[in-house]
Every structure is written in C-alpha cells, then in structure tokens.
Amino acid sequence: MHSLPLDLADGLKASADASEAWLDITPLARNEFICWVEDAKQPATRERRIRRTREELEQGMRRPCCWPGCRHRERNGK
C-alpha cells in the first residue's frame, strides 16, 4: 500500500465532499488514486491528477477514471 502524499492530502482537504468520499472508499481504492497520482512524471501532470482525484471523488467515482490499476499490486487471480 502507498502512503498518502502531502500534496494529495492537501488537495482532498480543499473539498469537504472529496474528503468525505475519500474516507468512504476502500483502502484498495485509495491506493489506486495514490498510485495514479504518484505515477505522474511531470509536476503539471501530478497537479492535474490531484485536481481530477478531488473532482472524481466529488462526483461519486470510487476509482480513477481510465486507470488500469496500480502496477505495484500483486495480481494472483484470487
């Protein structure tokens, strides 16, 4: 599992709805959002993904849109 980075935590704090949704999603779903943000190579992309994370959570989405999933997660078919 990934740790919540400070910039993403700050982005979530900017919205009560996003913060509430963050607490309501599963740890695996949180990990997917964190990995998606951390996978960005450019600072501008990272900022955009943090903003989109907040927006998607506000819209009720529970996983990052169009993200194949954390490449660090073990996929063992179970």
PDB file with SEQRES, HELIX, SHEET and CRYST1 records, atoms N, CA, C and O in Angstrom:
SEQRES   1 A   78  MET HIS SER LEU PRO LEU ASP LEU ALA ASP GLY LEU LYS          
SEQRES   2 A   78  ALA SER ALA ASP ALA SER GLU ALA TRP LEU ASP ILE THR          
SEQRES   3 A   78  PRO LEU ALA ARG ASN GLU PHE ILE CYS TRP VAL GLU ASP          
SEQRES   4 A   78  ALA LYS GLN PRO ALA THR ARG GLU ARG ARG ILE ARG ARG          
SEQRES   5 A   78  THR ARG GLU GLU LEU GLU GLN GLY MET ARG ARG PRO CYS          
SEQRES   6 A   78  CYS TRP PRO GLY CYS ARG HIS ARG GLU ARG ASN GLY LYS          
HELIX    1 AA1 LEU A    6  LYS A   13  1                                   8    
HELIX    2 AA2 ALA A   16  ASP A   24  1                                   9    
HELIX    3 AA3 PRO A   27  GLU A   38  1                                  12    
HELIX    4 AA4 PRO A   43  GLU A   58  1                                  16    
CRYST1    1.000    1.000    1.000  90.00  90.00  90.00 P 1           1          
ATOM      1  N   MET A   1       0.840  -1.188   0.000  1.00  0.00           N  
ATOM      2  CA  MET A   1       0.000   0.000   0.000  1.00  0.00           C  
ATOM      3  C   MET A   1       0.879   1.243   0.000  1.00  0.00           C  
ATOM      4  O   MET A   1       1.957   1.276   0.593  1.00  0.00           O  
ATOM      5  N   HIS A   2       0.382   2.249  -0.679  1.00  0.00           N  
ATOM      6  CA  HIS A   2       1.090   3.520  -0.765  1.00  0.00           C  
ATOM      7  C   HIS A   2       0.660   4.446   0.372  1.00  0.00           C  
ATOM      8  O   HIS A   2      -0.471   4.369   0.850  1.00  0.00           O  
ATOM      9  N   SER A   3       1.557   5.307   0.794  1.00  0.00           N  
ATOM     10  CA  SER A   3       1.230   6.324   1.800  1.00  0.00           C  
ATOM     11  C   SER A   3       0.616   7.528   1.101  1.00  0.00           C  
ATOM     12  O   SER A   3       0.952   7.841  -0.040  1.00  0.00           O  
ATOM     13  N   LEU A   4      -0.286   8.192   1.802  1.00  0.00           N  
ATOM     14  CA  LEU A   4      -0.934   9.378   1.247  1.00  0.00           C  
ATOM     15  C   LEU A   4       0.072  10.526   1.188  1.00  0.00           C  
ATOM     16  O   LEU A   4       0.544  10.988   2.227  1.00  0.00           O  
ATOM     17  N   PRO A   5       0.407  10.994  -0.034  1.00  0.00           N  
ATOM     18  CA  PRO A   5       1.355  12.106  -0.139  1.00  0.00           C  
ATOM     19  C   PRO A   5       0.723  13.417   0.343  1.00  0.00           C  
ATOM     20  O   PRO A   5      -0.490  13.605   0.247  1.00  0.00           O  
ATOM     21  N   LEU A   6       1.545  14.296   0.849  1.00  0.00           N  
ATOM     22  CA  LEU A   6       1.045  15.557   1.415  1.00  0.00           C  
ATOM     23  C   LEU A   6       0.280  16.401   0.409  1.00  0.00           C  
ATOM     24  O   LEU A   6      -0.748  16.986   0.751  1.00  0.00           O  
ATOM     25  N   ASP A   7       0.767  16.474  -0.838  1.00  0.00           N  
ATOM     26  CA  ASP A   7       0.068  17.312  -1.817  1.00  0.00           C  
ATOM     27  C   ASP A   7      -1.314  16.764  -2.149  1.00  0.00           C  
ATOM     28  O   ASP A   7      -2.246  17.537  -2.370  1.00  0.00           O  
ATOM     29  N   LEU A   8      -1.460  15.451  -2.187  1.00  0.00           N  
ATOM     30  CA  LEU A   8      -2.784  14.870  -2.414  1.00  0.00           C  
ATOM     31  C   LEU A   8      -3.674  15.089  -1.186  1.00  0.00           C  
ATOM     32  O   LEU A   8      -4.855  15.405  -1.327  1.00  0.00           O  
ATOM     33  N   ALA A   9      -3.123  14.926  -0.008  1.00  0.00           N  
ATOM     34  CA  ALA A   9      -3.894  15.179   1.218  1.00  0.00           C  
ATOM     35  C   ALA A   9      -4.398  16.620   1.248  1.00  0.00           C  
ATOM     36  O   ALA A   9      -5.549  16.871   1.604  1.00  0.00           O  
ATOM     37  N   ASP A  10      -3.533  17.565   0.872  1.00  0.00           N  
ATOM     38  CA  ASP A  10      -3.939  18.971   0.831  1.00  0.00           C  
ATOM     39  C   ASP A  10      -5.037  19.188  -0.206  1.00  0.00           C  
ATOM     40  O   ASP A  10      -5.981  19.940   0.031  1.00  0.00           O  
ATOM     41  N   GLY A  11      -4.910  18.528  -1.354  1.00  0.00           N  
ATOM     42  CA  GLY A  11      -5.934  18.648  -2.394  1.00  0.00           C  
ATOM     43  C   GLY A  11      -7.279  18.125  -1.936  1.00  0.00           C  
ATOM     44  O   GLY A  11      -8.318  18.699  -2.262  1.00  0.00           O  
ATOM     45  N   LEU A  12      -7.265  17.038  -1.181  1.00  0.00           N  
ATOM     46  CA  LEU A  12      -8.517  16.484  -0.666  1.00  0.00           C  
ATOM     47  C   LEU A  12      -9.138  17.380   0.398  1.00  0.00           C  
ATOM     48  O   LEU A  12     -10.359  17.515   0.476  1.00  0.00           O  
ATOM     49  N   LYS A  13      -8.279  17.996   1.222  1.00  0.00           N  
ATOM     50  CA  LYS A  13      -8.774  18.883   2.285  1.00  0.00           C  
ATOM     51  C   LYS A  13      -9.488  20.107   1.721  1.00  0.00           C  
ATOM     52  O   LYS A  13     -10.289  20.732   2.416  1.00  0.00           O  
ATOM     53  N   ALA A  14      -9.206  20.450   0.474  1.00  0.00           N  
ATOM     54  CA  ALA A  14      -9.825  21.617  -0.156  1.00  0.00           C  
ATOM     55  C   ALA A  14     -11.310  21.403  -0.432  1.00  0.00           C  
ATOM     56  O   ALA A  14     -12.018  22.350  -0.773  1.00  0.00           O  
ATOM     57  N   SER A  15     -11.784  20.172  -0.288  1.00  0.00           N  
ATOM     58  CA  SER A  15     -13.187  19.870  -0.572  1.00  0.00           C  
ATOM     59  C   SER A  15     -13.741  18.932   0.492  1.00  0.00           C  
ATOM     60  O   SER A  15     -13.251  17.817   0.669  1.00  0.00           O  
ATOM     61  N   ALA A  16     -14.754  19.391   1.187  1.00  0.00           N  
ATOM     62  CA  ALA A  16     -15.388  18.545   2.206  1.00  0.00           C  
ATOM     63  C   ALA A  16     -15.994  17.296   1.582  1.00  0.00           C  
ATOM     64  O   ALA A  16     -15.915  16.212   2.160  1.00  0.00           O  
ATOM     65  N   ASP A  17     -16.603  17.440   0.393  1.00  0.00           N  
ATOM     66  CA  ASP A  17     -17.207  16.283  -0.280  1.00  0.00           C  
ATOM     67  C   ASP A  17     -16.153  15.258  -0.670  1.00  0.00           C  
ATOM     68  O   ASP A  17     -16.359  14.057  -0.493  1.00  0.00           O  
ATOM     69  N   ALA A  18     -15.025  15.723  -1.200  1.00  0.00           N  
ATOM     70  CA  ALA A  18     -13.952  14.804  -1.593  1.00  0.00           C  
ATOM     71  C   ALA A  18     -13.364  14.131  -0.361  1.00  0.00           C  
ATOM     72  O   ALA A  18     -13.083  12.933  -0.384  1.00  0.00           O  
ATOM     73  N   SER A  19     -13.179  14.885   0.709  1.00  0.00           N  
ATOM     74  CA  SER A  19     -12.637  14.312   1.945  1.00  0.00           C  
ATOM     75  C   SER A  19     -13.557  13.235   2.499  1.00  0.00           C  
ATOM     76  O   SER A  19     -13.094  12.185   2.944  1.00  0.00           O  
ATOM     77  N   GLU A  20     -14.855  13.494   2.473  1.00  0.00           N  
ATOM     78  CA  GLU A  20     -15.826  12.520   2.964  1.00  0.00           C  
ATOM     79  C   GLU A  20     -15.832  11.275   2.080  1.00  0.00           C  
ATOM     80  O   GLU A  20     -15.878  10.150   2.579  1.00  0.00           O  
ATOM     81  N   ALA A  21     -15.785  11.483   0.767  1.00  0.00           N  
ATOM     82  CA  ALA A  21     -15.763  10.353  -0.159  1.00  0.00           C  
ATOM     83  C   ALA A  21     -14.490   9.529   0.024  1.00  0.00           C  
ATOM     84  O   ALA A  21     -14.530   8.301  -0.054  1.00  0.00           O  
ATOM     85  N   TRP A  22     -13.355  10.202   0.269  1.00  0.00           N  
ATOM     86  CA  TRP A  22     -12.082   9.510   0.479  1.00  0.00           C  
ATOM     87  C   TRP A  22     -12.179   8.535   1.655  1.00  0.00           C  
ATOM     88  O   TRP A  22     -11.672   7.416   1.592  1.00  0.00           O  
ATOM     89  N   LEU A  23     -12.831   8.973   2.711  1.00  0.00           N  
ATOM     90  CA  LEU A  23     -12.980   8.121   3.889  1.00  0.00           C  
ATOM     91  C   LEU A  23     -13.956   6.979   3.654  1.00  0.00           C  
ATOM     92  O   LEU A  23     -13.917   5.968   4.355  1.00  0.00           O  
ATOM     93  N   ASP A  24     -14.837   7.142   2.662  1.00  0.00           N  
ATOM     94  CA  ASP A  24     -15.867   6.146   2.386  1.00  0.00           C  
ATOM     95  C   ASP A  24     -15.394   5.049   1.426  1.00  0.00           C  
ATOM     96  O   ASP A  24     -15.981   3.968   1.396  1.00  0.00           O  
ATOM     97  N   ILE A  25     -14.348   5.310   0.647  1.00  0.00           N  
ATOM     98  CA  ILE A  25     -13.886   4.294  -0.302  1.00  0.00           C  
ATOM     99  C   ILE A  25     -12.966   3.290   0.402  1.00  0.00           C  
ATOM    100  O   ILE A  25     -12.462   3.552   1.494  1.00  0.00           O  
ATOM    101  N   THR A  26     -12.764   2.173  -0.224  1.00  0.00           N  
ATOM    102  CA  THR A  26     -11.947   1.112   0.368  1.00  0.00           C  
ATOM    103  C   THR A  26     -10.463   1.499   0.361  1.00  0.00           C  
ATOM    104  O   THR A  26     -10.049   2.359  -0.416  1.00  0.00           O  
ATOM    105  N   PRO A  27      -9.676   0.872   1.217  1.00  0.00           N  
ATOM    106  CA  PRO A  27      -8.232   1.115   1.181  1.00  0.00           C  
ATOM    107  C   PRO A  27      -7.619   0.801  -0.184  1.00  0.00           C  
ATOM    108  O   PRO A  27      -6.691   1.484  -0.617  1.00  0.00           O  
ATOM    109  N   LEU A  28      -8.125  -0.216  -0.856  1.00  0.00           N  
ATOM    110  CA  LEU A  28      -7.617  -0.551  -2.191  1.00  0.00           C  
ATOM    111  C   LEU A  28      -7.921   0.577  -3.180  1.00  0.00           C  
ATOM    112  O   LEU A  28      -7.078   0.924  -4.007  1.00  0.00           O  
ATOM    113  N   ALA A  29      -9.112   1.141  -3.094  1.00  0.00           N  
ATOM    114  CA  ALA A  29      -9.472   2.250  -3.982  1.00  0.00           C  
ATOM    115  C   ALA A  29      -8.608   3.474  -3.684  1.00  0.00           C  
ATOM    116  O   ALA A  29      -8.171   4.160  -4.608  1.00  0.00           O  
ATOM    117  N   ARG A  30      -8.360   3.751  -2.416  1.00  0.00           N  
ATOM    118  CA  ARG A  30      -7.475   4.862  -2.056  1.00  0.00           C  
ATOM    119  C   ARG A  30      -6.084   4.635  -2.641  1.00  0.00           C  
ATOM    120  O   ARG A  30      -5.463   5.554  -3.175  1.00  0.00           O  
ATOM    121  N   ASN A  31      -5.612   3.409  -2.534  1.00  0.00           N  
ATOM    122  CA  ASN A  31      -4.298   3.058  -3.058  1.00  0.00           C  
ATOM    123  C   ASN A  31      -4.240   3.304  -4.571  1.00  0.00           C  
ATOM    124  O   ASN A  31      -3.218   3.761  -5.083  1.00  0.00           O  
ATOM    125  N   GLU A  32      -5.328   3.006  -5.285  1.00  0.00           N  
ATOM    126  CA  GLU A  32      -5.360   3.230  -6.732  1.00  0.00           C  
ATOM    127  C   GLU A  32      -5.218   4.723  -7.048  1.00  0.00           C  
ATOM    128  O   GLU A  32      -4.456   5.096  -7.941  1.00  0.00           O  
ATOM    129  N   PHE A  33      -5.938   5.568  -6.329  1.00  0.00           N  
ATOM    130  CA  PHE A  33      -5.814   7.013  -6.554  1.00  0.00           C  
ATOM    131  C   PHE A  33      -4.397   7.490  -6.239  1.00  0.00           C  
ATOM    132  O   PHE A  33      -3.823   8.276  -6.993  1.00  0.00           O  
ATOM    133  N   ILE A  34      -3.836   7.019  -5.130  1.00  0.00           N  
ATOM    134  CA  ILE A  34      -2.485   7.441  -4.745  1.00  0.00           C  
ATOM    135  C   ILE A  34      -1.476   7.013  -5.804  1.00  0.00           C  
ATOM    136  O   ILE A  34      -0.630   7.809  -6.212  1.00  0.00           O  
ATOM    137  N   CYS A  35      -1.558   5.769  -6.250  1.00  0.00           N  
ATOM    138  CA  CYS A  35      -0.613   5.274  -7.248  1.00  0.00           C  
ATOM    139  C   CYS A  35      -0.756   6.056  -8.548  1.00  0.00           C  
ATOM    140  O   CYS A  35       0.241   6.362  -9.203  1.00  0.00           O  
ATOM    141  N   TRP A  36      -1.985   6.378  -8.923  1.00  0.00           N  
ATOM    142  CA  TRP A  36      -2.239   7.147 -10.147  1.00  0.00           C  
ATOM    143  C   TRP A  36      -1.561   8.512 -10.058  1.00  0.00           C  
ATOM    144  O   TRP A  36      -0.920   8.949 -11.014  1.00  0.00           O  
ATOM    145  N   VAL A  37      -1.696   9.179  -8.933  1.00  0.00           N  
ATOM    146  CA  VAL A  37      -1.051  10.484  -8.729  1.00  0.00           C  
ATOM    147  C   VAL A  37       0.470  10.319  -8.724  1.00  0.00           C  
ATOM    148  O   VAL A  37       1.181  11.092  -9.366  1.00  0.00           O  
ATOM    149  N   GLU A  38       0.957   9.332  -8.016  1.00  0.00           N  
ATOM    150  CA  GLU A  38       2.404   9.148  -7.889  1.00  0.00           C  
ATOM    151  C   GLU A  38       3.060   8.701  -9.192  1.00  0.00           C  
ATOM    152  O   GLU A  38       4.267   8.872  -9.365  1.00  0.00           O  
ATOM    153  N   ASP A  39       2.286   8.135 -10.100  1.00  0.00           N  
ATOM    154  CA  ASP A  39       2.820   7.655 -11.372  1.00  0.00           C  
ATOM    155  C   ASP A  39       3.097   8.798 -12.356  1.00  0.00           C  
ATOM    156  O   ASP A  39       3.771   8.592 -13.366  1.00  0.00           O  
ATOM    157  N   ALA A  40       2.588   9.984 -12.072  1.00  0.00           N  
ATOM    158  CA  ALA A  40       2.814  11.137 -12.958  1.00  0.00           C  
ATOM    159  C   ALA A  40       4.296  11.491 -12.997  1.00  0.00           C  
ATOM    160  O   ALA A  40       4.963  11.533 -11.963  1.00  0.00           O  
ATOM    161  N   LYS A  41       4.799  11.740 -14.189  1.00  0.00           N  
ATOM    162  CA  LYS A  41       6.220  12.050 -14.341  1.00  0.00           C  
ATOM    163  C   LYS A  41       6.511  13.558 -14.307  1.00  0.00           C  
ATOM    164  O   LYS A  41       7.602  13.979 -13.921  1.00  0.00           O  
ATOM    165  N   GLN A  42       5.542  14.347 -14.707  1.00  0.00           N  
ATOM    166  CA  GLN A  42       5.709  15.804 -14.748  1.00  0.00           C  
ATOM    167  C   GLN A  42       4.914  16.443 -13.603  1.00  0.00           C  
ATOM    168  O   GLN A  42       3.824  15.975 -13.273  1.00  0.00           O  
ATOM    169  N   PRO A  43       5.450  17.504 -12.998  1.00  0.00           N  
ATOM    170  CA  PRO A  43       4.711  18.190 -11.926  1.00  0.00           C  
ATOM    171  C   PRO A  43       3.318  18.659 -12.371  1.00  0.00           C  
ATOM    172  O   PRO A  43       2.362  18.587 -11.599  1.00  0.00           O  
ATOM    173  N   ALA A  44       3.208  19.135 -13.607  1.00  0.00           N  
ATOM    174  CA  ALA A  44       1.898  19.603 -14.094  1.00  0.00           C  
ATOM    175  C   ALA A  44       0.905  18.445 -14.180  1.00  0.00           C  
ATOM    176  O   ALA A  44      -0.279  18.614 -13.890  1.00  0.00           O  
ATOM    177  N   THR A  45       1.387  17.279 -14.577  1.00  0.00           N  
ATOM    178  CA  THR A  45       0.516  16.104 -14.650  1.00  0.00           C  
ATOM    179  C   THR A  45       0.085  15.689 -13.252  1.00  0.00           C  
ATOM    180  O   THR A  45      -1.076  15.343 -13.033  1.00  0.00           O  
ATOM    181  N   ARG A  46       0.999  15.721 -12.325  1.00  0.00           N  
ATOM    182  CA  ARG A  46       0.670  15.372 -10.939  1.00  0.00           C  
ATOM    183  C   ARG A  46      -0.383  16.322 -10.387  1.00  0.00           C  
ATOM    184  O   ARG A  46      -1.346  15.876  -9.763  1.00  0.00           O  
ATOM    185  N   GLU A  47      -0.218  17.618 -10.605  1.00  0.00           N  
ATOM    186  CA  GLU A  47      -1.197  18.607 -10.138  1.00  0.00           C  
ATOM    187  C   GLU A  47      -2.564  18.348 -10.768  1.00  0.00           C  
ATOM    188  O   GLU A  47      -3.590  18.429 -10.093  1.00  0.00           O  
ATOM    189  N   ARG A  48      -2.573  18.038 -12.058  1.00  0.00           N  
ATOM    190  CA  ARG A  48      -3.830  17.767 -12.756  1.00  0.00           C  
ATOM    191  C   ARG A  48      -4.492  16.511 -12.178  1.00  0.00           C  
ATOM    192  O   ARG A  48      -5.711  16.475 -12.009  1.00  0.00           O  
ATOM    193  N   ARG A  49      -3.698  15.492 -11.877  1.00  0.00           N  
ATOM    194  CA  ARG A  49      -4.267  14.261 -11.319  1.00  0.00           C  
ATOM    195  C   ARG A  49      -4.798  14.470  -9.913  1.00  0.00           C  
ATOM    196  O   ARG A  49      -5.792  13.850  -9.535  1.00  0.00           O  
ATOM    197  N   ILE A  50      -4.170  15.314  -9.142  1.00  0.00           N  
ATOM    198  CA  ILE A  50      -4.689  15.632  -7.810  1.00  0.00           C  
ATOM    199  C   ILE A  50      -6.035  16.351  -7.940  1.00  0.00           C  
ATOM    200  O   ILE A  50      -6.987  16.043  -7.223  1.00  0.00           O  
ATOM    201  N   ARG A  51      -6.098  17.308  -8.860  1.00  0.00           N  
ATOM    202  CA  ARG A  51      -7.360  18.020  -9.087  1.00  0.00           C  
ATOM    203  C   ARG A  51      -8.442  17.052  -9.559  1.00  0.00           C  
ATOM    204  O   ARG A  51      -9.577  17.102  -9.085  1.00  0.00           O  
ATOM    205  N   ARG A  52      -8.084  16.170 -10.495  1.00  0.00           N  
ATOM    206  CA  ARG A  52      -9.064  15.202 -11.003  1.00  0.00           C  
ATOM    207  C   ARG A  52      -9.487  14.216  -9.923  1.00  0.00           C  
ATOM    208  O   ARG A  52     -10.649  13.809  -9.888  1.00  0.00           O  
ATOM    209  N   THR A  53      -8.583  13.827  -9.051  1.00  0.00           N  
ATOM    210  CA  THR A  53      -8.947  12.944  -7.941  1.00  0.00           C  
ATOM    211  C   THR A  53     -10.028  13.609  -7.098  1.00  0.00           C  
ATOM    212  O   THR A  53     -11.039  12.991  -6.763  1.00  0.00           O  
ATOM    213  N   ARG A  54      -9.803  14.869  -6.762  1.00  0.00           N  
ATOM    214  CA  ARG A  54     -10.789  15.612  -5.971  1.00  0.00           C  
ATOM    215  C   ARG A  54     -12.121  15.674  -6.718  1.00  0.00           C  
ATOM    216  O   ARG A  54     -13.171  15.402  -6.137  1.00  0.00           O  
ATOM    217  N   GLU A  55     -12.081  16.028  -7.994  1.00  0.00           N  
ATOM    218  CA  GLU A  55     -13.308  16.162  -8.785  1.00  0.00           C  
ATOM    219  C   GLU A  55     -14.033  14.824  -8.933  1.00  0.00           C  
ATOM    220  O   GLU A  55     -15.256  14.760  -8.810  1.00  0.00           O  
ATOM    221  N   GLU A  56     -13.280  13.762  -9.195  1.00  0.00           N  
ATOM    222  CA  GLU A  56     -13.908  12.461  -9.375  1.00  0.00           C  
ATOM    223  C   GLU A  56     -14.547  11.968  -8.079  1.00  0.00           C  
ATOM    224  O   GLU A  56     -15.634  11.389  -8.106  1.00  0.00           O  
ATOM    225  N   LEU A  57     -13.895  12.188  -6.966  1.00  0.00           N  
ATOM    226  CA  LEU A  57     -14.492  11.817  -5.681  1.00  0.00           C  
ATOM    227  C   LEU A  57     -15.746  12.634  -5.413  1.00  0.00           C  
ATOM    228  O   LEU A  57     -16.733  12.102  -4.904  1.00  0.00           O  
ATOM    229  N   GLU A  58     -15.721  13.920  -5.751  1.00  0.00           N  
ATOM    230  CA  GLU A  58     -16.909  14.774  -5.579  1.00  0.00           C  
ATOM    231  C   GLU A  58     -18.075  14.279  -6.433  1.00  0.00           C  
ATOM    232  O   GLU A  58     -19.238  14.451  -6.067  1.00  0.00           O  
ATOM    233  N   GLN A  59     -17.757  13.664  -7.569  1.00  0.00           N  
ATOM    234  CA  GLN A  59     -18.786  13.153  -8.485  1.00  0.00           C  
ATOM    235  C   GLN A  59     -19.243  11.742  -8.122  1.00  0.00           C  
ATOM    236  O   GLN A  59     -20.109  11.170  -8.783  1.00  0.00           O  
ATOM    237  N   GLY A  60     -18.648  11.187  -7.060  1.00  0.00           N  
ATOM    238  CA  GLY A  60     -19.065   9.872  -6.608  1.00  0.00           C  
ATOM    239  C   GLY A  60     -18.281   8.708  -7.200  1.00  0.00           C  
ATOM    240  O   GLY A  60     -18.610   7.548  -6.953  1.00  0.00           O  
ATOM    241  N   MET A  61     -17.258   9.007  -7.971  1.00  0.00           N  
ATOM    242  CA  MET A  61     -16.444   7.927  -8.531  1.00  0.00           C  
ATOM    243  C   MET A  61     -15.608   7.311  -7.413  1.00  0.00           C  
ATOM    244  O   MET A  61     -15.164   8.002  -6.496  1.00  0.00           O  
ATOM    245  N   ARG A  62     -15.403   6.011  -7.506  1.00  0.00           N  
ATOM    246  CA  ARG A  62     -14.714   5.304  -6.437  1.00  0.00           C  
ATOM    247  C   ARG A  62     -13.345   4.781  -6.859  1.00  0.00           C  
ATOM    248  O   ARG A  62     -12.616   4.222  -6.040  1.00  0.00           O  
ATOM    249  N   ARG A  63     -12.995   4.957  -8.119  1.00  0.00           N  
ATOM    250  CA  ARG A  63     -11.685   4.582  -8.649  1.00  0.00           C  
ATOM    251  C   ARG A  63     -11.293   5.611  -9.704  1.00  0.00           C  
ATOM    252  O   ARG A  63     -12.165   6.266 -10.277  1.00  0.00           O  
ATOM    253  N   PRO A  64      -9.991   5.766  -9.972  1.00  0.00           N  
ATOM    254  CA  PRO A  64      -9.575   6.711 -11.010  1.00  0.00           C  
ATOM    255  C   PRO A  64     -10.123   6.293 -12.371  1.00  0.00           C  
ATOM    256  O   PRO A  64     -10.084   5.120 -12.743  1.00  0.00           O  
ATOM    257  N   CYS A  65     -10.624   7.263 -13.090  1.00  0.00           N  
ATOM    258  CA  CYS A  65     -11.154   7.002 -14.426  1.00  0.00           C  
ATOM    259  C   CYS A  65     -10.011   6.635 -15.372  1.00  0.00           C  
ATOM    260  O   CYS A  65      -8.963   7.280 -15.372  1.00  0.00           O  
ATOM    261  N   CYS A  66     -10.220   5.616 -16.159  1.00  0.00           N  
ATOM    262  CA  CYS A  66      -9.296   5.237 -17.235  1.00  0.00           C  
ATOM    263  C   CYS A  66      -7.914   4.849 -16.722  1.00  0.00           C  
ATOM    264  O   CYS A  66      -6.922   5.090 -17.410  1.00  0.00           O  
ATOM    265  N   TRP A  67      -7.821   4.269 -15.563  1.00  0.00           N  
ATOM    266  CA  TRP A  67      -6.551   3.848 -14.967  1.00  0.00           C  
ATOM    267  C   TRP A  67      -6.562   2.325 -14.889  1.00  0.00           C  
ATOM    268  O   TRP A  67      -7.475   1.747 -14.299  1.00  0.00           O  
ATOM    269  N   PRO A  68      -5.563   1.668 -15.472  1.00  0.00           N  
ATOM    270  CA  PRO A  68      -5.559   0.196 -15.464  1.00  0.00           C  
ATOM    271  C   PRO A  68      -5.320  -0.407 -14.086  1.00  0.00           C  
ATOM    272  O   PRO A  68      -5.519  -1.607 -13.894  1.00  0.00           O  
ATOM    273  N   GLY A  69      -4.904   0.393 -13.146  1.00  0.00           N  
ATOM    274  CA  GLY A  69      -4.676  -0.100 -11.792  1.00  0.00           C  
ATOM    275  C   GLY A  69      -3.219  -0.006 -11.393  1.00  0.00           C  
ATOM    276  O   GLY A  69      -2.329   0.118 -12.235  1.00  0.00           O  
ATOM    277  N   CYS A  70      -2.999  -0.066 -10.119  1.00  0.00           N  
ATOM    278  CA  CYS A  70      -1.660   0.059  -9.559  1.00  0.00           C  
ATOM    279  C   CYS A  70      -0.775  -1.074 -10.062  1.00  0.00           C  
ATOM    280  O   CYS A  70      -1.115  -2.247  -9.910  1.00  0.00           O  
ATOM    281  N   ARG A  71       0.340  -0.732 -10.648  1.00  0.00           N  
ATOM    282  CA  ARG A  71       1.244  -1.755 -11.167  1.00  0.00           C  
ATOM    283  C   ARG A  71       2.011  -2.441 -10.042  1.00  0.00           C  
ATOM    284  O   ARG A  71       2.667  -3.457 -10.269  1.00  0.00           O  
ATOM    285  N   HIS A  72       1.933  -1.899  -8.845  1.00  0.00           N  
ATOM    286  CA  HIS A  72       2.620  -2.488  -7.705  1.00  0.00           C  
ATOM    287  C   HIS A  72       1.806  -3.591  -7.030  1.00  0.00           C  
ATOM    288  O   HIS A  72       2.339  -4.379  -6.248  1.00  0.00           O  
ATOM    289  N   ARG A  73       0.512  -3.637  -7.341  1.00  0.00           N  
ATOM    290  CA  ARG A  73      -0.373  -4.614  -6.693  1.00  0.00           C  
ATOM    291  C   ARG A  73      -0.123  -6.002  -7.266  1.00  0.00           C  
ATOM    292  O   ARG A  73       0.001  -6.179  -8.478  1.00  0.00           O  
ATOM    293  N   GLU A  74      -0.054  -6.955  -6.395  1.00  0.00           N  
ATOM    294  CA  GLU A  74       0.126  -8.337  -6.824  1.00  0.00           C  
ATOM    295  C   GLU A  74      -1.179  -8.835  -7.426  1.00  0.00           C  
ATOM    296  O   GLU A  74      -2.244  -8.681  -6.828  1.00  0.00           O  
ATOM    297  N   ARG A  75      -1.095  -9.428  -8.602  1.00  0.00           N  
ATOM    298  CA  ARG A  75      -2.266  -9.976  -9.248  1.00  0.00           C  
ATOM    299  C   ARG A  75      -2.085 -11.501  -9.288  1.00  0.00           C  
ATOM    300  O   ARG A  75      -1.351 -12.035 -10.119  1.00  0.00           O  
ATOM    301  N   ASN A  76      -2.757 -12.164  -8.392  1.00  0.00           N  
ATOM    302  CA  ASN A  76      -2.587 -13.610  -8.307  1.00  0.00           C  
ATOM    303  C   ASN A  76      -3.857 -14.375  -8.638  1.00  0.00           C  
ATOM    304  O   ASN A  76      -3.911 -15.594  -8.480  1.00  0.00           O  
ATOM    305  N   GLY A  77      -4.888 -13.656  -9.101  1.00  0.00           N  
ATOM    306  CA  GLY A  77      -6.125 -14.320  -9.517  1.00  0.00           C  
ATOM    307  C   GLY A  77      -7.030 -14.737  -8.379  1.00  0.00           C  
ATOM    308  O   GLY A  77      -8.043 -15.401  -8.601  1.00  0.00           O  
ATOM    309  N   LYS A  78      -6.683 -14.362  -7.182  1.00  0.00           N  
ATOM    310  CA  LYS A  78      -7.537 -14.740  -6.041  1.00  0.00           C  
ATOM    311  C   LYS A  78      -8.418 -13.602  -5.634  1.00  0.00           C  
ATOM    312  O   LYS A  78      -9.202 -13.734  -4.694  1.00  0.00           O  
TER     313      LYS A  78                                                      
END                                                                             
